[in-house]
């Protein structure tokens, strides 16, 4: 959706700000539906559940490509969003089940890199297809790729993995732990930081920095490469220091976002700021995902699938918040000022990661003291 906002706006004769809210709608539905579907399906066979969800996802994505009007497009995106988060959480659960513990950071970083690889290839290719042949064909190609993915999942995934059943109420006990609720708030504001500017990456590159449409795909490709590197660095951070390393990352992000509005009239410096932002913006992914999974495995085994979905759920709440903020900033202050709103969210994320590290340390000290007493 990011690379084809302008084309959809032209097709349905609405403003890019209105189409930008499609990102907000998708993220909001995703975030609300994911925990509900995840908890409801927790007691069913996970392989069969994943297959069913993938088929419905195919239907929703195809309907998006065939939508005759903007209202139908919204409904189709809502259907797709309702299932996407549960699919991702199930994939994370399969990954954590089949991988040895020492391999988890690397494997999870590659799963998150899948999102970045989609940006590297999907966004520019989708944008090129949309520009040359129409945005509908971009979605229909996603349908073809999803069919191939469904077949591969059917052939490769184990049919039965270890499950601990639990009622919705028992699964939700996880959320009472400070190590969890501080973590999800961190994810929310981390995502809001990113989408506080990335929602309008196309006009930032073309309208503000003055790059041509012909160079747009290469620039999106370059930004996507930075994101892949970011996720790989995320895996390294998860293996060496984890969340303790993240405060420094957010300090750097705050500085870059505060500087961004002043570099948008300078093509090369402005692009360099966006590239460095893309390099650091995904570093939280692997450390926080492993944190959620480890807490659930140790203390809340009935909530393991819910724990695997928390990053996706609250990341999309953050997308909703960030994209809505950026759309409001575009209407009120122009595209060139959206970095300031994102910087505020990065500051909140910095506070959250400091508090989370304190909660982890406190729980660890309590556990050690308890063991000594026993």
Residue, then its C-alpha position, 0 to 999 in steps of 0.5 A: x500500500x505504501x508505494x501505490x497510495x498516489x495511484x489509488x487516490x487518482x483511481x478513486x478521485x480522493x486525496x492522498x491523505x484519505x488513502x493514507x488512512x487505509x494504512x491506519x484502518x488496516x493496522x487498527x483492524x489487524x491489532x484488534x482482531x489478532x489477539x481475539x482470533x489468536x486466543x480463540x484458535x489456541x485450542x485448535x490444531x495449529x497447522x489446520x488453523x494456519x491453512x484455513x486462515x491463509x485461504x481466507x487471506x487469499x480471498x481478502x487480498x483478491x477482493x482488494x485487487x478487484x474492488x470496484x470502489x473505495x468503500x469496497x476496498x476498505x472492506x477487503x483490506x479489513x478482511x485481510x487485516x483481520x487475519x494477517x496478525x494471527x497468521x504471523x503469530x502462528x508462524x512465529x510459534x512454529x519457528x520457536x518450536x522447530x528451532x533450537x534455543x541457541x538458533x532462535x535469535x538468528x531465525x527470528x531476525x530472518x523472519x522479521x527480515x522477510x518484512x524487509x525483503x518484502x519492502x526491498x522487492x515488493x514495494x518497488x516492484x508493486x510500485x512499478x507494476x502499479x505505475x505501468x499496469x495499474x495498482x490492481x495488478x499489484x494485488x493480484x500478483x500478491x494473490x499468486x505469490x500467496x498461493x505458492x506460499x500456501x502450498x509450501x507451508x502445507x508441504x513443509x510444516x509439521x502437522x502437530x506441535x506441542x500445545x498448552x491449552x488455556x481459556x482466554x482468561x488464563x491466556x490474558x494473565x500474561x498481560x498483568x506482568x510488567x515485563x509484558x505490558x511495558x514491552x507492548x507499550x514500547x513496541x507501540x511507540x516504536x512503530x508509531x515512530x517509524x510510521x510517523x514518517x514512513x507512511x509518506x515516504x513517497x512524497x518525502x522522496x519526490x515532492x520534498x527531496x525532488x527525486x524523479x518518479x523514475x528513480x523512486x523504485x531504486x530509492x525504495x529498494x535502497x531503503x529496503x536494503x537498509x531495513x534488511x540490514x536493520x533486522x540482521x543487526x536486530x538478531x545480533x543485538x538479541x544475542x549480545x545484550x538484547x534490550x539493554x542496547x536499545x536506549x542508545x538506538x532511540x537516542x540516535x533516532x530522536x536526533x535524526x528525526x529532529x534533524x530530518x525537516x531541516x534536511x529536506x531541502x538538501x537532496x543528498x543529506x535528506x536521503x542520508x538521514x532517511x537511509x540511516x533511519x531505515x537502518x536503525x528503525x527495526x533493531x527492536x524486533x528480535x530482542x523484544x520478540x525473544x523477550x515475549x517468548x522467553x517470559x511466556x515459556x518460563x511463566x505463562x506456557x498457556x499464553x505462548x501463541x498470544x505472546x508470539x503475537x504481541x509484537x505484531x499486535x502492538x506494532x500495528x497499533x503503533x502503525x495506526x497511531x503513527x500513520x494517523x499522526x502523519x496524515x494529520x501533520x500533512x493536513x496541518x503542517x505539510x509533509x516536510x514537518x512530519x519528522x517532529x511528530x515521529x521524534x516525540x514518539x521516539x522519546x516516549x519509546x526511549x522512556x519505555x525501554x528504560x523502564x522495561x530494562x528496570x522491570x527485567x532487572x527487578x524480576x531477575x533479582x527477585x527470582x535470584x533471592x527467591x531461589x536462595x531462600x528456597 
